[in-house]
Amino acid sequence: MENRFWTLRRRGIAFLLASLLLILLAYKIHGADGRQFTATAYALTSRTATGQRPAKGIVAADPRILPLGTRIALRQAGKYSGVYTVGDTGVRGHAIDVWVPSRQEAIRFGRRKVIVVRL
């Protein structure tokens, strides 16, 4: 009986370690390091896909990759780096549109590679 107990205990520990390894691997792939996206800016005043007016802190993204309402951290975007909420759609793939208040600012933003981390 005692031998069976230790066998089950070893299996449990092995299962726990394997589970932790998978969690750490998933965190490494999708977590703190983030993913590279192509970012552009837009200055439209129409309603977003969520029915709200665009405002500071809103980005548009492909809902298959970043669903509406997802909070993200934008890195390597200069003064636009920060925390945003996905509030609009209209782009495809690993791309995002950052809302800015004016067309001139959107032109200055241009197109750039950024890192997006899902929060």
GIQUIRA-V205361 format. One record per helix or strand. SS is the DSSP state (H for helix, E for strand). FROM is the first residue (numbers start at 1). TO is the last residue. If there is no record, write none. Layout:
ss = {SS & SS}
from = {FROM & FROM}
to = {TO & TO}
This chain:
ss = {H & E & E & E & E & E & H & E & E & H & E}
from = {2 & 35 & 47 & 53 & 58 & 71 & 78 & 82 & 95 & 103 & 112}
to = {30 & 42 & 47 & 53 & 61 & 75 & 80 & 88 & 99 & 109 & 118}
